[in-house]
């Protein structure tokens, strides 16, 4: 039998995302892998800061991950499909559809379990790829709205009646790949605290520490930061770092496997299979680029930006725009 080396799913996703890693569809896929989520939990939440990323992966991430399926607003419908965190994700619902349907969805949501307890801490990761750093509102306010919605929707599922003591803590973690220069390479946490005006405190931390918003501002992948999570995410979402360099660094510096070995009895069959896989990946990239182009055209993105993220020429993009009955934005 011959030992063959193949890439892990995350490594393949890095290749497919390439310089489109910051765009919403690609970014959400990259952030659904347990290895990446574990690093985020360790670095951005106090509950998991003392544990290793390996321990978090093996013991704290047990639930399914919801990808663009749960509506934020109370009266809007949820999407029904759940994607398991260990599965390769083939497609995601796009932001354009959410805008068209006038429904806002959580990008990624999952439960994580605090070690040595039976009660889960419910966490949500919202990813907003905002190349424009001035969306018209402070991101922290939207984060607290998401937290409030996740708190209120626990009624009837986590608890009933007046058993408010069963409320589970929620997080809204926002990752900003391209913030203003003065805010780059920073992590900011916003949460509820007890402020004693008079008297002796009597409530426990768990009674009021129920929601946190974390803003993670990325920076330059070529400059090392003081926190490993910023280095990891800067590498993952870099527009200037090659896929091969990203994979090498993720494996060497962050212990995330980029290859795995498997056995085969027939080398020729393996070579044939590899050729078919490569052909399928090429076709998949073309299909994903076409979908991405249509989405960006509908979102009225500029021609230069669409060319950058999809690799299509201006003439090709005009044909795509015509096929969906719209015009390109110069």
C-alpha positions as CSV (number, residue, x, y, z in Angstrom):
1,X,0.0,0.0,0.0
2,X,1.2,3.5,-0.8
3,X,1.0,6.4,1.6
4,X,-0.6,9.5,0.0
5,X,-0.7,13.0,1.4
6,X,-3.8,15.0,0.8
7,X,-5.0,18.4,2.1
8,X,-7.5,18.8,4.9
9,X,-10.9,20.4,4.1
10,X,-9.7,23.7,5.7
11,X,-6.6,23.7,3.6
12,X,-8.7,23.2,0.4
13,X,-11.0,26.0,1.5
14,X,-8.0,28.3,1.9
15,X,-7.0,27.5,-1.7
16,X,-10.5,28.1,-3.0
17,X,-11.0,31.3,-1.1
18,X,-7.6,32.8,-2.2
19,X,-7.8,36.6,-2.2
20,X,-11.6,36.5,-1.8
21,X,-11.2,35.3,1.8
22,X,-12.5,38.6,3.2
23,X,-15.8,38.4,1.2
24,X,-18.7,37.3,3.3
25,X,-19.4,33.9,1.6
26,X,-15.8,32.8,1.8
27,X,-15.2,34.2,5.3
28,X,-18.1,32.4,6.8
29,X,-16.9,29.1,5.4
30,X,-13.4,29.6,6.8
31,X,-14.8,30.4,10.3
32,X,-16.9,27.2,10.6
33,X,-13.9,25.0,11.2
34,X,-13.5,23.9,14.8
35,X,-9.8,24.6,14.8
36,X,-10.4,28.3,14.0
37,X,-13.4,28.6,16.3
38,X,-11.4,27.1,19.2
39,X,-8.7,29.8,18.8
40,X,-11.4,32.5,18.8
41,X,-13.0,31.1,22.0
42,X,-9.7,30.8,23.8
43,X,-8.7,34.4,22.9
44,X,-12.0,36.3,23.0
45,X,-14.0,34.7,25.9
46,X,-12.9,34.5,29.6
47,X,-14.7,31.2,30.1
48,X,-12.3,29.3,27.7
49,X,-9.1,31.4,28.1
50,X,-7.5,28.9,30.5
51,X,-7.9,25.8,28.2
52,X,-5.9,24.7,25.2
53,X,-7.3,24.9,21.7
54,X,-7.1,21.1,21.5
55,X,-9.1,20.7,24.7
56,X,-11.8,23.1,23.4
57,X,-12.1,21.3,20.1
58,X,-12.5,17.9,21.7
59,X,-14.6,18.8,24.7
60,X,-16.4,22.1,24.3
61,X,-17.8,22.1,20.7
62,X,-20.5,19.4,20.5
63,X,-23.5,21.1,18.9
64,X,-24.4,21.7,15.3
65,X,-23.4,25.1,13.8
66,X,-26.1,27.2,12.3
67,X,-24.9,29.0,9.1
68,X,-27.0,31.9,7.9
69,X,-30.2,30.1,9.0
70,X,-31.5,31.7,12.1
71,X,-33.4,35.0,11.7
72,X,-32.4,37.8,14.1
73,X,-35.7,39.7,14.1
74,X,-38.5,38.1,16.0
75,X,-41.2,37.9,13.3
76,X,-38.9,36.8,10.4
77,X,-38.7,33.2,9.3
78,X,-35.7,31.0,10.1
79,X,-33.9,28.9,7.4
80,X,-34.2,25.3,8.4
81,X,-30.9,23.7,7.3
82,X,-28.2,23.0,9.9
83,X,-24.6,22.2,8.9
84,X,-22.5,20.1,11.2
85,X,-19.2,21.7,12.3
86,X,-17.2,18.7,11.0
87,X,-18.7,18.6,7.5
88,X,-17.4,20.4,4.5
89,X,-19.8,23.2,3.7
90,X,-20.6,23.3,0.0
91,X,-22.8,26.4,-0.2
92,X,-24.2,29.2,2.0
93,X,-27.2,31.5,1.6
94,X,-25.9,34.8,0.3
95,X,-26.3,38.2,1.8
96,X,-28.1,39.4,-1.3
97,X,-31.0,37.0,-0.6
98,X,-31.3,38.2,3.0
99,X,-31.5,41.8,1.7
100,X,-34.1,40.8,-0.9
101,X,-36.2,38.9,1.7
102,X,-35.9,41.8,4.2
103,X,-34.6,39.3,6.7
104,X,-31.4,39.5,8.7
105,X,-29.7,36.2,9.7
106,X,-27.1,35.4,12.2
107,X,-24.0,34.5,10.1
108,X,-22.7,31.7,12.4
109,X,-24.2,30.5,15.6
110,X,-23.3,27.5,17.9
111,X,-23.2,26.4,21.4
112,X,-20.0,25.8,23.4
113,X,-19.9,24.0,26.7
114,X,-18.0,25.2,29.7
115,X,-15.7,22.4,30.9
116,X,-16.9,20.5,34.1
117,X,-20.4,21.9,33.9
118,X,-23.6,20.6,32.4
119,X,-25.0,24.0,31.4
120,X,-23.9,25.2,28.0
121,X,-22.8,28.7,27.3
122,X,-24.5,29.8,24.1
123,X,-22.2,31.7,21.8
124,X,-22.8,33.4,18.5
125,X,-20.2,34.5,16.1
126,X,-21.3,37.2,13.7
127,X,-19.0,38.0,10.9
128,X,-19.4,41.4,9.1
129,X,-16.9,41.8,6.3
130,X,-16.9,45.6,6.3
131,X,-14.3,47.0,4.0
132,X,-16.0,50.4,4.6
133,X,-15.2,51.1,8.2
134,X,-18.1,53.6,8.6
135,X,-21.3,51.6,8.2
136,X,-23.4,54.4,9.7
137,X,-23.7,52.9,13.2
138,X,-21.3,51.6,15.9
139,X,-21.0,47.9,15.5
140,X,-21.2,47.4,19.3
141,X,-24.8,48.6,19.2
142,X,-25.8,46.0,16.7
143,X,-23.9,43.4,18.7
144,X,-25.9,44.2,21.8
145,X,-29.1,44.0,19.8
146,X,-28.1,40.5,18.6
147,X,-27.3,39.5,22.2
148,X,-30.7,40.9,23.4
149,X,-32.5,38.8,20.7
150,X,-30.6,35.7,21.8
151,X,-31.5,36.3,25.4
152,X,-35.2,36.9,24.7
153,X,-35.7,33.9,22.4
154,X,-34.6,31.6,25.2
155,X,-38.1,31.9,26.6
156,X,-40.0,28.8,25.7
157,X,-36.9,26.8,24.7
158,X,-34.4,27.2,27.5
159,X,-36.9,28.1,30.2
160,X,-40.6,28.7,30.7
161,X,-42.7,30.5,33.3
162,X,-40.6,32.7,35.5
163,X,-37.4,30.5,35.7
164,X,-35.1,33.4,34.6
165,X,-32.3,31.8,36.5
166,X,-31.9,29.3,33.6
167,X,-30.9,32.0,31.2
168,X,-27.7,31.1,29.3
169,X,-25.0,33.6,28.5
170,X,-24.6,34.8,25.0
171,X,-21.7,36.3,23.0
172,X,-21.7,38.3,19.8
173,X,-18.2,38.3,18.4
174,X,-17.5,40.6,15.4
175,X,-14.4,40.3,13.2
176,X,-13.4,43.3,11.1
177,X,-10.7,42.6,8.5
178,X,-10.1,46.1,7.4
179,X,-10.7,48.7,10.2
180,X,-9.4,52.3,10.2
181,X,-5.7,52.4,10.7
182,X,-5.9,53.8,14.2
183,X,-8.1,50.8,15.3
184,X,-6.1,48.0,13.7
185,X,-4.9,45.0,15.7
186,X,-7.1,45.4,18.7
187,X,-9.7,43.4,20.6
188,X,-12.5,45.2,22.6
189,X,-14.9,43.6,25.0
190,X,-18.2,45.1,26.1
191,X,-20.2,43.5,28.8
192,X,-22.6,44.0,31.8
193,X,-21.1,44.6,35.3
194,X,-22.4,45.2,38.8
195,X,-21.9,48.8,40.0
196,X,-22.6,49.0,43.8
197,X,-24.0,52.4,44.7
198,X,-24.7,51.6,48.3
199,X,-24.7,48.4,50.4
200,X,-23.1,45.0,50.3
201,X,-23.3,43.1,46.9
202,X,-25.3,39.9,47.1
203,X,-25.8,38.8,43.5
204,X,-23.4,36.3,42.0
205,X,-21.6,37.0,38.7
206,X,-23.6,34.5,36.8
207,X,-26.8,36.4,37.6
208,X,-26.0,39.5,35.6
209,X,-23.0,38.5,33.4
210,X,-25.2,37.3,30.6
211,X,-24.1,39.0,27.4
212,X,-20.8,40.2,25.9
213,X,-20.0,41.9,22.6
214,X,-16.4,41.4,21.3
215,X,-15.0,43.5,18.5
216,X,-11.9,42.0,16.8
217,X,-10.1,44.5,14.6
218,X,-7.5,42.9,12.3
219,X,-4.4,44.5,10.9
220,X,-1.4,43.7,8.6
221,X,-0.5,40.0,8.1
222,X,3.1,41.0,7.6
223,X,3.4,42.5,11.0
224,X,3.4,40.3,14.1
225,X,0.9,41.4,16.8
226,X,0.9,40.8,20.6
227,X,-1.9,38.2,20.4
228,X,-1.8,34.9,18.6
229,X,-5.5,35.2,17.5
230,X,-4.8,38.4,15.6
231,X,-1.8,36.7,13.9
232,X,-4.0,33.8,13.0
233,X,-6.9,35.8,11.6
234,X,-4.6,38.3,9.9
235,X,-3.0,35.4,8.1
236,X,-6.3,33.7,7.2
237,X,-7.9,36.9,5.8
238,X,-4.8,38.4,4.2
239,X,-5.2,39.6,0.6
240,X,-1.4,39.7,0.0
241,X,-0.3,36.3,1.5
242,X,-0.4,33.3,-0.9
243,X,-2.5,30.2,-0.1
244,X,0.6,28.1,0.4
245,X,2.2,30.6,2.8
246,X,-1.1,30.7,4.8
247,X,-1.3,26.9,5.1
248,X,2.3,26.6,6.1
249,X,2.0,29.2,8.8
250,X,-1.4,27.9,10.2
251,X,0.2,24.4,10.6
252,X,3.6,25.6,12.0
253,X,2.5,28.5,14.2
254,X,-1.0,27.5,15.3
255,X,-1.0,23.7,15.1
256,X,-3.8,23.4,12.6
257,X,-3.3,20.4,10.3
258,X,-3.2,21.2,6.6
259,X,-2.5,17.7,5.4
260,X,-3.5,14.2,6.4
261,X,-2.3,10.7,5.3
262,X,-4.4,7.9,3.9
263,X,-3.6,4.5,2.5
264,X,-4.4,3.2,-1.0
265,X,-3.8,-0.2,-2.6
266,X,-3.8,1.1,-6.2
267,X,-1.6,4.1,-7.0
268,X,-3.0,4.5,-10.5
269,X,-6.5,4.7,-9.1
270,X,-5.3,7.4,-6.6
271,X,-3.8,9.4,-9.4
272,X,-7.0,9.2,-11.4
273,X,-9.0,10.2,-8.4
274,X,-6.8,13.1,-7.7
275,X,-7.1,14.3,-11.3
276,X,-10.9,14.1,-11.1
277,X,-10.9,16.0,-7.8
278,X,-8.7,18.7,-9.3
279,X,-11.0,19.0,-12.3
280,X,-14.0,19.2,-9.9
281,X,-12.3,21.9,-7.8
282,X,-11.7,24.0,-11.0
283,X,-15.3,23.6,-12.0
284,X,-16.3,24.5,-8.5
285,X,-14.3,27.6,-8.4
286,X,-15.8,28.8,-11.7
287,X,-19.3,28.1,-10.3
288,X,-18.5,29.9,-7.1
289,X,-17.1,32.9,-8.9
290,X,-20.2,33.1,-11.1
291,X,-22.4,33.0,-8.0
292,X,-20.2,35.6,-6.3
293,X,-20.3,37.9,-9.3
294,X,-24.1,37.8,-9.5
295,X,-24.4,38.5,-5.8
296,X,-22.0,41.5,-6.0
297,X,-23.7,42.9,-9.1
298,X,-27.1,42.8,-7.3
299,X,-25.5,44.5,-4.3
300,X,-24.4,47.3,-6.7
301,X,-20.7,46.8,-6.0
302,X,-18.2,48.7,-8.2
303,X,-16.9,47.1,-11.4
304,X,-13.3,47.3,-10.1
305,X,-14.2,45.5,-6.8
306,X,-16.1,42.7,-8.6
307,X,-13.2,42.2,-11.0
308,X,-10.9,41.9,-8.0
309,X,-12.9,39.4,-6.1
310,X,-14.1,37.2,-9.0
311,X,-11.2,37.4,-11.5
312,X,-13.8,38.0,-14.4
313,X,-13.1,40.6,-17.0
314,X,-15.3,43.6,-17.5
315,X,-16.8,42.2,-20.7
316,X,-17.6,38.9,-18.9
317,X,-19.2,40.8,-16.0
318,X,-21.4,42.8,-18.4
319,X,-22.6,39.5,-19.9
320,X,-23.4,38.2,-16.4
321,X,-25.2,41.5,-15.5
322,X,-27.3,41.3,-18.6
323,X,-28.2,37.6,-17.9
324,X,-29.8,38.7,-14.6
325,X,-31.5,41.8,-16.0
326,X,-29.4,44.5,-14.4
327,X,-26.6,46.9,-15.1
328,X,-23.1,47.2,-13.7
329,X,-22.1,50.0,-11.4
330,X,-19.0,51.9,-12.6
